[in-house]
Amino acid sequence: MKVLIGMTRSDTIVSGSFKHICQIGEKFRKEGAEVVYAIGGNGEAIDKLRDSGFKVHALTDLKREVSPLSDLFSLLKLVRLILCEKPQVCSWHTAKIGALGRMAAMLTFKRSYYVPHGVPFVNTPENKGYKKYQLIEKMLSILPSKIIGVCEFDKNEYLRIGVPDKKLLVIRNGMLGKENNTWQLTDKPVHFITAARFEDQKDYVTLSAACHQLLAANKAFTLSIYGDGQYESEVKARFADFPEGMIHFCGVVDNFADKLAEADVFILSSFWEGLPRSIIEAMACKKAVVTSDVGGCSELIIEQKSGYLVPIRDAKIMAQSMIEYVDDKQKVVDHGLAAYTLYKQKYSLPVMLTSYAEEYGVLKPKQGV
């Protein structure tokens, strides 16, 4: 069979949604399916997929923002693409191509799924387009495509706006981890690590303020920041006054799991999320986690046993949570082991990939499961 996988943006390879479509593409190809991608723009994500041997169509006119003329052109291009490629299943990832792709699939009578990777209409001031996305999702709910949430939070948000339950599925995100058998607690400062793009969704203001509170309290720590994005200079400016060697901006890497394995605690400061793959990857690497309590994050954290949930925009609580690990390093170990146990139970990559392969028809479901 043939599967067409679409994603809106190609300007980064660090996003969780891009890693996700790479992993399901590899799984489907391994099981004998032909996988074709349709990706917006003409960025490095397209090059990476092509280097991996996949056929990729670059939708250079596809824009993230609403643009009636270019959106119509992109819709027509998707319709033509589907007619030419003749996939049995279409899988649309992220909001813009999720909208256009579902319409194109309906017009070409193709089975179709939409995976938002975080509900696009979360009501928070930083999500400036939430009302627009909520209206669009209500309108698109009449289409035959099913929506796959990556956590119960996603499903509940769609139910809240009136999308029928029969159109909703939940397949939890899954990740691979990397154990570092040489890692151990030392007398060095606790090493926090984060991976989050410099975009509207991520809350570097709160993270910076929390780190400043640790600095003011004379708490020794280091923080490694992995990511890129349009606000990179602004984020770097927020950390410019820290002592040399305390904050490290590390850019984008392909081997983030290796970096996680070497660190002590993963931290995610955000305004909205689905089920963050970065947290799951940290759990798979046996890392304690400090995260904003948004989206499905509460489904991943056992409060005070595998990490800490921080109220949105609360720098004081985030700082207090970080200090728990600075002052009691044994918690770094204990919470990391608890996180790993939960990961093995619910969030391993093979479980997720098999669920997608069975739902899409790439694999036949096991009898009695």
C-alpha positions as CSV (number, residue, x, y, z in Angstrom):
1,M,0.0,0.0,0.0
2,K,1.0,3.6,-0.3
3,V,0.7,6.3,2.4
4,L,1.0,10.0,1.9
5,I,2.3,11.9,4.9
6,G,2.0,15.7,5.0
7,M,3.4,18.4,7.4
8,T,3.2,22.2,7.2
9,R,6.7,23.4,7.8
10,S,10.2,22.2,6.7
11,D,12.3,24.9,8.3
12,T,13.6,22.7,11.2
13,I,14.4,19.1,12.0
14,V,14.2,19.6,15.7
15,S,10.4,19.8,16.1
16,G,8.6,16.8,17.7
17,S,6.2,16.7,14.8
18,F,9.0,16.2,12.3
19,K,10.6,13.5,14.3
20,H,7.2,11.8,14.5
21,I,6.6,11.7,10.8
22,C,10.1,10.4,10.2
23,Q,9.5,7.5,12.7
24,I,6.2,6.5,11.3
25,G,7.5,6.7,7.8
26,E,10.4,4.4,8.6
27,K,8.0,2.0,10.4
28,F,5.6,1.9,7.4
29,R,8.5,1.4,4.9
30,K,9.9,-1.4,7.0
31,E,6.5,-3.1,6.9
32,G,6.4,-2.9,3.1
33,A,4.4,0.2,2.5
34,E,5.5,2.9,0.1
35,V,5.7,6.3,1.8
36,V,5.5,9.7,0.1
37,Y,5.8,13.0,1.9
38,A,4.3,16.4,1.1
39,I,6.0,19.2,3.1
40,G,5.5,22.9,3.1
41,G,8.3,25.2,2.2
42,N,11.7,24.1,1.0
43,G,13.8,23.7,4.1
44,E,16.2,21.3,5.7
45,A,13.5,18.8,6.8
46,I,12.9,18.0,3.1
47,D,16.6,17.4,2.5
48,K,16.8,15.1,5.5
49,L,13.8,13.0,4.3
50,R,15.2,12.8,0.8
51,D,18.6,11.8,2.1
52,S,16.8,8.9,3.9
53,G,15.5,7.7,0.6
54,F,11.9,9.0,0.7
55,K,10.1,10.7,-2.1
56,V,9.2,14.2,-1.0
57,H,7.0,16.8,-2.7
58,A,7.9,20.4,-1.6
59,L,4.8,22.6,-1.3
60,T,6.7,25.9,-1.7
61,D,3.5,28.0,-1.6
62,L,2.1,26.6,1.6
63,K,2.1,29.2,4.3
64,R,1.5,28.7,8.0
65,E,-0.7,31.9,8.2
66,V,-4.1,32.0,6.6
67,S,-3.8,33.4,3.0
68,P,-6.9,32.7,0.9
69,L,-5.2,32.8,-2.5
70,S,-2.1,30.7,-1.6
71,D,-4.3,28.4,0.5
72,L,-6.5,27.8,-2.5
73,F,-3.5,27.1,-4.7
74,S,-2.1,24.7,-2.1
75,L,-5.4,22.9,-1.9
76,L,-5.5,22.4,-5.6
77,K,-1.9,21.2,-5.6
78,L,-2.7,18.7,-2.9
79,V,-5.7,17.4,-4.8
80,R,-3.5,17.0,-7.9
81,L,-0.8,15.3,-5.8
82,I,-3.2,12.8,-4.4
83,L,-4.6,12.0,-7.8
84,C,-1.1,11.5,-9.2
85,E,0.3,9.5,-6.2
86,K,-2.9,7.5,-5.5
87,P,-2.3,6.7,-1.9
88,Q,-4.6,4.4,0.1
89,V,-4.2,6.6,3.2
90,C,-3.3,10.2,3.8
91,S,-1.9,11.3,7.2
92,W,-1.8,15.1,7.8
93,H,0.3,16.5,10.6
94,T,0.0,20.1,12.1
95,A,-2.7,22.6,11.6
96,K,-2.5,24.2,8.2
97,I,-1.8,21.1,6.0
98,G,-4.2,19.3,8.4
99,A,-7.0,21.6,7.2
100,L,-6.1,21.7,3.5
101,G,-5.2,18.0,3.4
102,R,-8.5,16.9,4.9
103,M,-10.4,18.8,2.3
104,A,-8.2,17.4,-0.5
105,A,-8.7,13.9,0.8
106,M,-12.5,14.4,0.8
107,L,-12.5,15.7,-2.7
108,T,-10.4,12.7,-3.9
109,F,-12.3,10.1,-1.8
110,K,-9.3,9.1,0.2
111,R,-9.1,7.8,3.7
112,S,-7.5,10.4,5.8
113,Y,-6.2,11.1,9.3
114,Y,-5.3,14.4,11.0
115,V,-2.7,14.4,13.8
116,P,-2.5,18.0,15.3
117,H,0.5,17.4,17.6
118,G,-1.1,19.7,20.1
119,V,-4.6,21.2,19.9
120,P,-4.3,24.3,17.7
121,F,-7.1,26.1,19.6
122,V,-5.8,26.0,23.1
123,N,-7.2,29.2,24.8
124,T,-4.1,31.0,26.1
125,P,-3.1,34.7,25.3
126,E,0.1,33.6,23.6
127,N,-1.9,31.5,21.1
128,K,-3.1,34.5,19.2
129,G,-5.1,32.5,16.6
130,Y,-7.0,30.2,19.0
131,K,-10.4,31.6,18.1
132,K,-9.7,31.3,14.4
133,Y,-8.5,27.7,14.8
134,Q,-11.4,26.8,17.0
135,L,-13.9,28.0,14.3
136,I,-11.9,26.2,11.6
137,E,-11.8,22.9,13.5
138,K,-15.6,23.1,14.1
139,M,-16.2,23.6,10.4
140,L,-13.7,20.8,9.4
141,S,-15.3,18.3,11.8
142,I,-18.0,17.7,9.1
143,L,-15.3,16.0,6.9
144,P,-14.9,12.2,7.1
145,S,-11.3,12.3,8.3
146,K,-10.5,11.0,11.8
147,I,-8.5,13.0,14.3
148,I,-5.7,11.3,16.3
149,G,-4.9,13.0,19.5
150,V,-1.6,12.2,21.2
151,C,-3.1,12.4,24.6
152,E,-6.4,12.5,26.4
153,F,-6.2,16.3,26.7
154,D,-6.3,16.6,22.9
155,K,-9.4,14.4,22.7
156,N,-11.2,16.2,25.5
157,E,-10.5,19.6,23.8
158,Y,-12.1,18.4,20.5
159,L,-15.0,17.0,22.4
160,R,-15.4,20.4,24.1
161,I,-15.9,22.2,20.8
162,G,-18.4,19.6,19.6
163,V,-16.4,17.2,17.5
164,P,-18.2,13.7,17.6
165,D,-16.5,11.1,19.7
166,K,-16.6,8.6,16.7
167,K,-14.1,10.8,14.8
168,L,-11.6,10.9,17.6
169,L,-8.8,8.5,18.5
170,V,-5.9,8.6,21.0
171,I,-2.5,7.2,20.2
172,R,0.0,8.3,22.8
173,N,3.3,9.6,21.6
174,G,6.2,7.2,22.0
175,M,10.0,7.7,21.9
176,L,13.2,5.9,22.1
177,G,15.7,6.8,24.8
178,K,19.4,6.4,25.3
179,E,20.9,5.0,28.5
180,N,24.2,6.3,29.6
181,N,25.7,3.6,31.8
182,T,28.6,6.0,32.8
183,W,26.2,8.7,34.1
184,Q,26.4,9.2,37.8
185,L,25.8,12.0,40.4
186,T,28.8,14.1,41.0
187,D,29.7,17.2,43.0
188,K,29.3,19.3,39.9
189,P,26.3,21.7,39.7
190,V,23.0,20.0,38.6
191,H,22.9,20.1,34.8
192,F,19.4,21.1,33.5
193,I,18.7,20.7,29.8
194,T,15.9,21.9,27.5
195,A,14.9,21.5,23.9
196,A,12.3,24.0,22.7
197,R,12.1,26.2,19.6
198,F,12.3,29.9,20.0
199,E,8.7,30.5,19.0
200,D,5.5,31.9,20.5
201,Q,4.5,28.5,22.1
202,K,7.6,28.2,24.3
203,D,7.9,30.2,27.5
204,Y,11.5,31.3,27.8
205,V,10.4,34.4,29.8
206,T,9.4,32.2,32.8
207,L,12.4,29.9,32.4
208,S,14.8,32.9,32.4
209,A,13.1,34.4,35.5
210,A,13.3,31.1,37.3
211,C,17.0,30.8,36.5
212,H,17.6,34.3,37.8
213,Q,15.9,33.4,41.1
214,L,18.3,30.4,41.4
215,L,21.2,32.8,40.7
216,A,20.0,35.2,43.3
217,A,19.8,32.4,45.8
218,N,23.4,31.4,45.1
219,K,22.3,28.0,43.8
220,A,24.8,26.3,41.5
221,F,23.5,24.9,38.3
222,T,24.0,24.8,34.5
223,L,21.5,24.9,31.7
224,S,21.9,23.7,28.2
225,I,19.4,25.1,25.7
226,Y,18.8,23.3,22.4
227,G,16.7,24.9,19.7
228,D,16.3,27.5,16.9
229,G,13.6,29.8,15.8
230,Q,12.6,33.4,15.1
231,Y,13.1,34.7,18.6
232,E,16.6,33.3,19.1
233,S,18.2,36.7,19.7
234,E,15.5,37.8,22.2
235,V,15.9,34.5,24.2
236,K,19.7,34.8,24.3
237,A,19.3,38.4,25.5
238,R,17.3,37.2,28.5
239,F,20.2,35.0,29.6
240,A,23.0,37.4,28.7
241,D,23.8,38.5,32.3
242,F,24.5,35.0,33.7
243,P,28.1,34.1,34.7
244,E,30.1,32.6,31.9
245,G,29.7,28.8,31.7
246,M,26.3,28.7,33.4
247,I,24.0,28.9,30.3
248,H,24.9,27.2,27.1
249,F,23.0,27.8,23.8
250,C,23.7,24.6,21.8
251,G,21.7,25.1,18.6
252,V,20.1,22.1,16.9
253,V,21.5,18.5,17.0
254,D,20.5,15.2,15.5
255,N,21.6,13.3,18.6
256,F,19.6,15.0,21.3
257,A,19.1,11.7,23.2
258,D,22.8,11.6,23.6
259,K,22.8,15.0,25.2
260,L,19.9,14.1,27.4
261,A,21.7,11.0,28.6
262,E,24.6,13.2,29.8
263,A,22.4,15.7,31.6
264,D,20.6,15.5,35.0
265,V,17.1,17.0,34.7
266,F,15.0,17.9,31.7
267,I,13.0,21.2,31.8
268,L,10.2,22.4,29.5
269,S,8.7,25.9,29.9
270,S,5.7,26.3,27.6
271,F,2.4,28.0,27.1
272,W,0.6,25.1,25.4
273,E,1.4,21.5,24.5
274,G,-0.1,18.3,23.3
275,L,1.9,15.4,24.7
276,P,5.5,16.6,24.5
277,R,7.8,14.1,22.8
278,S,10.7,15.9,24.4
279,I,9.4,14.9,27.9
280,I,8.8,11.3,26.8
281,E,12.4,11.2,25.4
282,A,13.7,12.5,28.7
283,M,11.7,9.8,30.6
284,A,13.1,7.2,28.3
285,C,16.6,8.4,29.2
286,K,15.7,8.1,33.0
287,K,15.6,11.8,33.6
288,A,13.6,13.7,36.1
289,V,11.4,16.4,34.6
290,V,10.3,19.9,35.4
291,T,7.5,21.1,33.1
292,S,4.8,23.7,32.7
293,D,1.4,22.1,33.6
294,V,-0.1,22.6,30.2
295,G,-1.8,20.2,27.7
296,G,-1.0,16.5,28.3
297,C,2.0,17.2,30.5
298,S,0.1,16.1,33.6
299,E,-0.4,12.7,32.0
300,L,3.4,12.2,31.9
301,I,4.5,13.4,35.3
302,I,3.9,11.8,38.7
303,E,4.1,14.9,40.8
304,Q,7.0,14.8,43.3
305,K,7.8,11.3,42.3
306,S,9.1,11.6,38.7
307,G,9.1,15.4,38.4
308,Y,7.3,18.6,39.0
309,L,4.4,20.3,37.3
310,V,4.6,24.1,37.3
311,P,1.6,26.4,36.9
312,I,1.7,28.3,33.6
313,R,3.9,31.5,33.8
314,D,4.8,30.8,37.5
315,A,8.6,31.5,37.7
316,K,8.6,31.2,41.5
317,I,7.3,27.6,41.4
318,M,9.6,26.7,38.6
319,A,12.5,28.0,40.5
320,Q,11.4,26.1,43.6
321,S,11.1,22.9,41.6
322,M,14.6,23.3,40.2
323,I,16.0,24.0,43.6
324,E,14.5,20.7,44.9
325,Y,17.1,18.9,42.6
326,V,19.9,21.3,43.4
327,D,19.5,20.8,47.1
328,D,18.7,17.1,47.0
329,K,20.6,15.3,44.2
330,Q,19.2,11.9,45.2
331,K,15.9,13.1,43.8
332,V,17.6,13.4,40.4
333,V,18.1,9.6,40.5
334,D,14.9,8.5,42.2
335,H,12.6,10.7,40.0
336,G,14.5,9.6,36.9
337,L,13.9,5.9,37.7
338,A,10.2,6.6,38.3
339,A,9.9,8.4,35.0
340,Y,11.5,5.5,33.2
341,T,9.1,3.0,34.8
342,L,6.1,5.0,33.5
343,Y,7.7,5.3,30.1
344,K,8.1,1.6,29.8
345,Q,4.4,1.1,30.7
346,K,2.8,3.6,28.3
347,Y,5.1,5.5,26.1
348,S,7.6,3.3,24.3
349,L,8.2,3.9,20.6
350,P,7.4,0.4,19.4
351,V,3.9,0.6,21.0
352,M,3.1,3.9,19.3
353,L,4.4,2.8,15.8
354,T,2.5,-0.5,15.9
355,S,-0.7,1.4,16.8
356,Y,-0.3,3.7,13.8
357,A,0.6,0.9,11.5
358,E,-2.5,-1.1,12.5
359,E,-4.9,1.9,12.4
360,Y,-3.7,2.9,8.9
361,G,-3.8,-0.7,7.6
362,V,-0.1,-1.1,7.1
363,L,-0.2,-4.0,9.6
364,K,-3.1,-6.3,10.4
365,P,-4.2,-5.9,14.1
366,K,-3.3,-8.9,16.2
367,Q,-6.1,-11.2,16.9
368,G,-7.6,-10.8,20.4
369,V,-5.9,-7.4,21.0
